[in-house]
Amino acid sequence: MLKLFVISFSFKRGGAAIAANNFCKLLINEPELELEKISQDKFELIHFSKRLISHGLSKLQISSNSIKHSLNLFSYRPVLRAIQNNQKGIFHFHWINNDTLSIFDFNRIPAQSIITLHDEWFYLGCEHYYNLTDEAQDFVVGYKLWKQRVFGIHWNYLIWKTKYKALSKRRDLVFTVPSKWMMDRAKSSLILRDSEVRILPNPIDTMIFAPSSEEKVKAFKAEHCIKDNALVIAFGAIDGKRNPIKGSVLLQGAVEELARILPEEVLKNLVLLNFGGTKANQSYLSGILEISLGHIQKQEKIALIYSSSDLLVVPSLVESFGQVAAEALSCETPVVCFDTSGLRDIVVHLENGLYAEELSSQSLSKSLIKMINLSPAARKEMGKKGRLKVIQKFSKSVVKINYLKLLHEQAQKPKAI
């Protein structure tokens, strides 16, 4: 019997949490495997206080990178207990930020563990994605103590240095990444360039994320007062409008461009349908109806949103994978996105979607207009090709084979570091 410990900050909150939970679901009913999940989903006041301290200290660094930063100064006690008491098991670490595992305890990570990167944090300083405007490539050449336009405590250097000492010489760990882009980034980094890094994409449940029936789509549109002849553009991201890397500012600029360029008879039939935020409401953006559905818990409801939309726009500047894009394509909804990062593994230009080549509102609006001007039949054909690609590359059955192979390989390796 193989014992597997799966560690993640959460299995409920956020894209990484959902991905981690989906990996666990792959292992249900595996007769020779015992699974134990450890997370911070059960609130503990003492550890939450430590997280607040860590978060507060991170604010002592001021830089131009507005993305989330994590110091990880503290470890969650149940994680350390599992590591200490169960050396015979295999450990799979997912998103371990928010002080799930301290950088000072990286030396305790058991030999033959699997570490899945859901963003760039493991090979960077304390930022979760490297600053797109910074050409220094510190994670490739090494962070320096002094850096221009960084004020206060240079946490990026201090955290990177600690991770470098703990991880750069570990040859007994396997790191998995969800895309070719992250593979290239990880292997170019000083911390992981000599480590074993494999591509293991996030699994997509193609039974849940499948085209909804016409009856369900009609009922959904009627519920939200969407006209039958409306052209619906979906946009989904957890806290997308508050996370700058999700590109909501560029999307807003692109919508303003649409309002300026498109004829009135086209504009009056456009609907921008967004989900993943904290509040449901209805408003107008540059004269275009915007319906915000708020946070959606059930995957079946999200699949219905995709199926009720003519296209999905993903304005993200960076995506480690592109979960939303893959889910939409699985529902036969074509995607418009930037030609960037992990989205390249999922969206194929002119086949199942369209790229906006430049990271700008103007480029995004041009691609949106091209998609809008396509016939419904052409968009549907794109969607069908997209679903076929997801089934072949990212479906549960395909990912499960590779995941189980990796687990058994790790179990057969010696435990000595």
Summary of the structure (lengths in Angstrom):
residues: 417
radius of gyration: 22.0
end to end distance: 22.7
largest distance: 69.0
contacts: 1424
relative contact order: 0.12
helix: 41%
strand: 17%
